[in-house]
Amino acid sequence: AAGQDFSLRTLLLRMSRNHVDRFSPEVAPMPSVAKQAGVGLMLGEEKGRDGVFVKQLVPRGSAERTGKIKIGDQIVRVGDQEVVHRNVAELRHLIIGEIGSVCEICFLDQHGQTYTVQLRRGTPEYLDSLSREAGGRGGEELKPSNSGSWGPPAGHASLQEENDWLRAALRLAESHVRGSKEELRSLHVMFERQKEEAEKRMAMLQEHVTRSDEERRMSENRTWQGGGRLRAGGLKLAAAARREQGL
């Protein structure tokens, strides 16, 4: 089972890295990098709607620990920057930062209410270590506050909960792949339609060129015939002039 969980996690990580593009829904995980980390959000865009929305919460991540952030909530502000019309890539650059630093994010929930939370950047393991340090100093383990500010976890997610999250993330990735395939089919249909229209225009252009060539040949023929008549008329005039001289 542990091997299967590892394989599934690896597959999801690869899919999330390979499928950040313009198709809808666009899903971009926020992985930690060297000395940098996100806040435990998987974000995406929705077709026909402006903005970026919460698609999943990383188990034991900073966002999940608040107990306030819900799937489907929209990000409207990061720090002091309004982000209603930003895309996933832009928000990614705003949210990811130095591990241990705090990122303030304002959300719009599905009831039209806004709320602001302060999320500490870090991996679940890093946040767990902060919780253990607080406990080692005799400090009380912090719960999500009413203001939604970050606090160490109330407990570790169970293996079943993590598996459920991985399955949900897999379904989200599959939905993304289906959306990409549908977009690809739409593009293929559009391409075929444009190809057909281009072929029709090419045929009409070829017909026009053929008709123009025929008209040109007819014009040249009429010109040649007119020249012949002029020459014949000139000969007749010359002959008439000679007869008059002979008289």
Order of alpha helices (4+ residues) and beta strands (2+ residues): alpha-beta-beta-beta-beta-alpha-beta-beta-alpha-beta-beta-beta-alpha-alpha
